[in-house]
Amino acid sequence: MRPLNVQIRLGNLRHNYRILKEMHGGKLLAVVKADAYGHGAVRCAFALADLADGFAVATIDEGIRLRESGITHPIVLLEGVFEASEYEAVEQYSLWPAVGNQWQLEALLSRHWKKPVKVWLKMDSGMHRTGFFPHDYASAYAALKQSEYVDSIVKFSHFSCADEPESGMTEIQMEAFDLGTKGLEGEESLANSAAILNIPEARRDWGRAGLALYGISPFGGSDDRLKPVMRLSTRIFGERVLQPHSPIGYGATFIPVNLRASV
């Protein structure tokens, strides 16, 4: 069997959270969806327990797993519920659901909640996956605001091109968000990893640190401010020196000038 070792360096995770929190200011969610991008959600959440303002996951199962493991911090469901019946678990486990379309909104408002729920109301400012369009956002906000079952509303959106500063798309999305939320009180969240690192204007009340939290630069390459959390190692069983311009691998797309290759 080939020896393979994966090391998760939780000290580096804590370092990255501190750096990103300092850069963003305000509060910062540690995104631990998809099992913390393969790093282990429960392990990472406990490593950040004394630092993190809250955690974010994609699905309700991920949120429940954190709660049942003993995590008491705020947990945001970034995609909200997938069916109305899941709101029961949202209440039972004190999760903060995103609301990004009409049926989620109506299902939440039609339910009799035993305790008020904290809602993250999503705007589609240009990503065009989920969220209320800017011209519909205020009416969705008003419906939540009028409900006795809603404790508070965080206004948020997600950038499509924050890792491509030259595209101009992030500025367009921020303008759409600011126009669509004008006059609506409450906290805001815009900055993902790329925006935390590179777009000061997007740093609002809550940041959402995903890949950068694990030491992965959203801009490609490495970022000296961040430390990689995962280290993968194995034992080399073959080595060769390649001649200049010798292609490697499928498609022959990687063509080095000079290289010592190990397998």
C-alpha positions as a printed Julia matrix, in Angstrom:
263×3 Matrix{Float64}:
   0.0    0.0     0.0
   1.31   3.42   -0.91
   2.06   5.53    2.19
   0.02   8.72    2.32
  -0.23  11.25    5.11
  -2.57  14.23    5.49
  -1.67  16.68    8.22
  -4.17  19.35    9.34
  -2.28  22.17   11.01
  -4.82  23.83   13.26
  -2.32  26.43   14.41
  -2.2   27.71   10.84
  -6.0   27.78   10.75
  -6.06  29.99   13.83
  -3.37  32.22   12.33
  -5.39  32.68    9.14
  -8.57  33.49   11.05
  -6.77  36.18   13.06
  -5.28  37.72    9.9
  -8.6   37.73    8.04
 -10.5   39.06   11.06
  -8.02  41.9    11.44
  -8.26  42.76    7.75
 -12.04  42.65    7.64
 -12.83  44.29   10.96
 -16.23  43.69   12.47
 -17.42  40.09   12.75
 -16.18  37.14   10.73
 -17.87  33.84    9.9
 -15.61  30.83    9.45
 -17.04  28.92    6.49
 -16.87  25.19    7.24
 -19.15  23.86    4.49
 -18.22  20.66    2.63
 -16.55  19.34    5.79
 -14.47  22.51    5.97
 -13.34  21.99    2.36
 -12.05  18.56    3.33
 -10.22  19.72    6.46
 -12.8   18.38    8.94
 -15.62  20.72    9.96
 -15.95  19.68   13.6
 -12.19  19.64   14.15
 -11.79  23.08   12.6
 -14.78  24.56   14.43
 -13.43  23.49   17.81
  -9.98  24.83   16.91
 -11.58  28.24   16.28
 -14.06  28.12   19.16
 -12.38  30.86   21.19
 -11.81  33.09   18.14
 -14.72  32.77   15.72
 -17.78  35.02   15.78
 -19.75  32.27   14.07
 -19.68  29.57   11.44
 -21.3   29.13    8.02
 -22.39  25.92    6.33
 -24.26  25.06    3.15
 -26.83  22.54    4.33
 -28.89  21.87    7.4
 -27.19  18.5     7.95
 -23.87  20.3     8.28
 -25.35  22.7    10.82
 -26.89  19.9    12.87
 -23.59  18.04   12.94
 -21.84  21.06   14.45
 -24.56  21.55   17.05
 -24.59  17.89   18.06
 -20.8   18.03   18.4
 -21.15  20.82   20.95
 -20.65  24.0    18.9
 -22.79  26.79   20.42
 -21.75  29.68   18.15
 -24.08  31.24   15.57
 -24.35  28.97   12.52
 -25.57  30.44    9.22
 -27.17  28.22    6.57
 -25.86  29.93    3.45
 -28.32  28.22    1.11
 -31.22  28.19    3.54
 -33.59  25.24    3.67
 -34.26  22.91    0.75
 -37.81  22.14    1.86
 -40.2   23.83    4.27
 -40.12  20.98    6.79
 -36.46  21.76    7.52
 -37.48  24.92    9.37
 -38.36  22.65   12.3
 -34.69  21.67   12.61
 -33.66  25.3    12.07
 -35.58  26.18   15.22
 -34.58  23.08   17.18
 -30.87  23.67   16.58
 -30.99  27.49   16.68
 -29.62  27.96   13.16
 -29.7   31.21   11.18
 -31.24  30.47    7.77
 -30.58  32.37    4.58
 -33.72  33.28    2.64
 -33.07  33.71   -1.06
 -36.31  33.0    -2.9
 -40.05  33.43   -2.55
 -40.99  29.93   -1.38
 -38.38  30.03    1.41
 -39.78  33.38    2.5
 -43.4   32.25    2.44
 -42.62  29.0     4.25
 -40.77  30.84    6.99
 -43.54  33.41    7.45
 -46.31  30.81    7.48
 -44.71  28.78   10.25
 -45.58  29.29   13.92
 -42.19  29.76   15.57
 -41.79  29.16   19.3
 -38.93  31.64   19.4
 -38.0   34.4    16.92
 -35.54  33.45   14.19
 -32.55  35.4    12.91
 -32.68  35.62    9.11
 -30.03  36.3     6.5
 -31.89  37.83    3.55
 -30.02  37.33    0.3
 -29.96  39.67   -2.67
 -29.06  38.58   -6.18
 -26.8   41.5    -7.0
 -25.36  39.84  -10.1
 -24.35  36.25   -9.32
 -27.73  35.06  -10.64
 -28.0   31.85   -8.63
 -30.21  32.66   -5.65
 -31.42  35.79   -3.94
 -34.07  38.43   -4.47
 -33.49  40.86   -7.3
 -32.66  44.4    -6.13
 -36.08  45.73   -7.14
 -37.83  42.99   -5.12
 -35.57  43.08   -2.11
 -37.28  45.81   -0.09
 -40.65  44.05   -0.23
 -39.12  40.77    0.99
 -37.37  42.69    3.75
 -40.62  44.4     4.75
 -42.46  41.09    4.95
 -39.84  39.73    7.34
 -39.69  42.95    9.32
 -43.43  42.87    9.96
 -43.38  39.31   11.25
 -43.47  38.7    14.98
 -41.42  35.56   14.36
 -38.35  37.36   12.97
 -35.79  38.58   15.48
 -33.36  40.33   13.13
 -32.37  40.53    9.47
 -28.85  40.5     8.04
 -28.73  41.79    4.46
 -26.23  39.93    2.3
 -25.14  39.04   -1.21
 -22.41  37.01   -2.89
 -19.83  38.22   -5.42
 -19.26  36.41   -8.7
 -15.88  37.89   -9.63
 -14.22  39.17   -6.46
 -11.14  37.15   -7.43
 -10.97  39.02  -10.75
 -10.44  42.67   -9.73
 -10.08  43.86  -13.31
 -13.55  42.64  -14.3
 -15.41  45.55  -12.68
 -18.23  43.18  -11.73
 -17.73  43.54   -7.99
 -18.23  47.3    -8.16
 -21.43  46.76  -10.16
 -22.69  44.29   -7.57
 -21.87  46.56   -4.64
 -23.72  49.43   -6.28
 -26.76  47.21   -6.9
 -26.67  45.99   -3.31
 -26.39  49.47   -1.85
 -29.25  50.77   -3.99
 -31.46  47.79   -3.22
 -30.89  48.05    0.53
 -31.04  51.84    0.8
 -33.02  52.85    3.86
 -33.23  49.29    5.22
 -31.77  48.99    8.7
 -29.73  46.08    9.95
 -26.35  44.46    9.55
 -24.79  43.63    6.19
 -22.47  40.96    4.79
 -20.72  41.15    1.42
 -17.08  40.14    1.71
 -15.99  36.63    0.79
 -12.33  35.6     0.96
 -11.26  37.61   -2.08
 -13.09  40.72   -0.92
 -11.69  40.44    2.6
  -8.19  40.37    1.12
  -8.59  42.93   -1.62
 -11.78  45.05   -1.52
 -12.03  47.33    1.54
 -15.39  48.78    0.44
 -16.97  45.32    0.72
 -16.01  44.85    4.36
 -19.3   45.43    6.14
 -20.62  44.06    9.46
 -20.02  40.36    8.75
 -17.32  38.79    6.6
 -17.39  35.21    5.3
 -13.97  33.56    5.15
 -13.9   30.41    3.05
 -10.87  29.14    1.13
  -8.57  31.83    2.52
  -9.22  30.5     6.0
  -7.45  27.32    4.94
  -4.49  29.17    3.45
  -5.68  29.03   -0.15
  -5.44  32.28   -2.08
  -8.52  33.01   -4.21
  -6.21  34.76   -6.66
  -4.11  31.7    -7.44
  -0.58  31.07   -6.3
   0.21  31.76   -2.67
  -0.38  34.65   -0.28
   2.39  35.37    2.2
  -0.16  36.52    4.77
  -1.78  33.09    4.91
  -0.48  29.69    5.98
  -1.65  26.44    4.35
  -3.64  24.32    6.78
  -3.43  20.99    4.94
  -0.15  19.25    4.18
  -0.17  16.16    1.96
   2.9   13.93    1.85
   3.89  10.52    0.52
   7.02   8.52   -0.32
   8.6    8.88   -3.73
   9.09   5.59   -5.59
  10.27   6.9    -8.94
  12.32   9.85  -10.18
  13.57  11.07  -13.54
  15.24  14.1   -15.11
  13.34  15.33  -18.16
  14.84  16.94  -21.22
  13.82  20.54  -21.96
  10.29  20.95  -23.35
   9.24  17.4   -22.48
   5.47  17.37  -21.8
   4.13  15.72  -18.65
   0.79  14.03  -18.1
  -2.56  13.86  -19.88
  -3.07  16.33  -22.69
   0.64  17.22  -22.75
  -0.26  20.7   -21.51
   2.49  21.1   -18.89
   5.8   21.56  -20.7
   8.68  22.55  -18.4
  12.05  23.85  -19.54
  14.04  21.71  -17.1
  12.57  19.52  -14.42
  13.31  16.67  -12.06
  10.03  14.73  -11.87
   9.06  12.44   -9.01
   6.23   9.91   -8.84
